[in-house]
């Protein structure tokens, strides 16, 4: 049953999928239909829906779809709330944890850490944990870049 539900949601997502294009050095999302109207009338609801859908994909093991949907949510947050908004940090961490490429993981975690350093206290255990996760990711990227022989 959960797979059937995910399949229906996937079908809806494909039907409502937006087109991303670069314009004036900014990525602008132009989704058609209901999703586009939602973005125009209630951006917060659009972002919440995108994050919910990404989490559903993640739970169902649809990793590529989850990453794409988190990225769409991040573009929506960027468009409606601005660059570096605190709500970008959690989706960035989720994408970092889902991605297979160590260097991409480092970039996502680094971006999330920069946002969190502004919003969390210096001694916050969550900030320390995020720094440790970034350090492990950096080590993984170094090992991949310069494998030991």
C-alpha positions in Angstrom: 0.0 0.0 0.0 2.8 2.6 0.8 4.4 1.8 -2.5 1.1 2.4 -4.3 0.7 5.7 -2.5 4.2 6.7 -3.4 3.6 5.7 -7.0 0.5 8.0 -7.1 2.4 10.8 -5.5 5.2 10.3 -8.0 2.8 10.5 -10.8 1.4 13.7 -9.5 4.9 15.1 -9.0 5.8 14.2 -12.6 2.6 15.8 -13.8 3.3 19.0 -11.9 7.0 19.0 -12.4 8.4 22.4 -13.0 11.1 23.7 -15.4 14.1 25.3 -13.9 16.1 27.7 -16.0 18.7 30.2 -15.4 17.8 33.9 -15.7 20.0 36.8 -14.7 22.3 34.4 -12.9 19.4 33.2 -10.7 17.6 29.9 -11.0 13.9 30.6 -11.4 11.3 27.8 -11.0 8.4 27.9 -13.4 6.1 25.1 -12.5 2.8 24.7 -14.4 -0.7 24.2 -13.1 -1.7 23.8 -9.4 1.9 23.9 -8.1 2.6 27.1 -10.0 -0.5 28.7 -8.6 0.4 27.5 -5.1 3.8 29.2 -5.5 2.1 32.4 -6.5 -0.6 32.4 -3.8 1.0 30.6 -0.9 4.8 30.1 -1.2 5.1 28.6 2.3 2.5 25.9 1.4 4.5 25.1 -1.7 7.7 24.8 0.2 6.1 22.6 2.9 4.6 20.4 0.1 8.0 20.0 -1.6 9.7 19.1 1.6 7.0 16.6 2.5 7.2 15.0 -0.9 11.0 14.8 -0.7 10.8 13.1 2.7 8.3 10.7 1.3 10.6 9.8 -1.6 13.5 9.4 0.9 11.4 7.0 3.1 10.5 5.0 0.0 14.1 4.7 -1.0 13.7 6.9 -4.1 17.0 8.7 -3.5 17.3 10.5 -6.9 13.8 11.8 -6.7 14.3 12.8 -3.1 17.4 14.8 -4.0 15.7 16.5 -6.9 12.7 17.4 -4.8 14.8 18.8 -1.9 16.7 20.8 -4.5 13.4 22.2 -5.9 12.4 23.1 -2.3 15.7 24.9 -1.9 15.1 26.8 -5.1 11.7 27.8 -3.8 13.1 28.9 -0.4 15.8 30.9 -2.3 13.2 32.5 -4.5 10.6 33.3 -1.8 12.7 33.7 1.4 16.1 34.7 0.1 19.6 33.2 0.1 20.9 31.8 3.3 17.5 31.6 5.0 17.6 29.5 8.1 15.0 27.1 6.5 17.6 26.1 3.9 19.9 24.3 6.4 17.9 21.1 7.0 17.2 20.3 3.4 20.9 21.0 2.6 21.9 18.4 5.2 19.3 15.9 3.9 20.7 16.3 0.4 24.3 15.9 1.7 23.4 12.7 3.5 21.7 11.3 0.4 24.3 12.1 -2.2 26.9 9.6 -3.3 29.6 12.1 -4.3 31.8 13.0 -1.3 32.8 16.4 -2.8 29.1 17.3 -3.3 28.4 16.2 0.3 31.1 18.5 1.6 29.7 21.5 -0.3 26.1 20.9 1.0 27.3 20.4 4.6 29.5 23.4 4.4 26.6 25.6 3.2 24.3 24.2 5.9 27.0 24.8 8.6 27.5 28.5 7.5 23.7 29.0 8.0 23.7 27.2 11.3 26.7 29.1 12.7 24.6 32.2 12.4 21.4 30.8 14.0 22.8 28.4 16.7 24.9 29.2 19.7 28.7 28.4 19.4 28.5 25.6 22.0 25.3 24.1 20.7 25.7 20.3 20.5 23.9 20.2 17.2 26.4 22.7 15.7 29.3 20.5 17.0 27.7 17.4 15.5 27.3 19.2 12.2 31.0 20.3 12.3 32.0 16.7 13.0 29.9 15.4 10.1 31.5 17.9 7.8 35.0 16.9 9.0 34.2 13.2 8.3 32.9 14.2 4.8 36.0 16.2 4.1 38.2 13.2 5.1 36.1 11.0 2.7 36.5 13.4 -0.1 40.3 13.6 0.5 40.6 9.8 0.6 38.7 9.6 -2.7 40.8 12.4 -4.3 44.1 10.9 -3.1 43.7 7.2 -2.5 46.4 5.5 -0.6 48.4 3.0 -2.5 
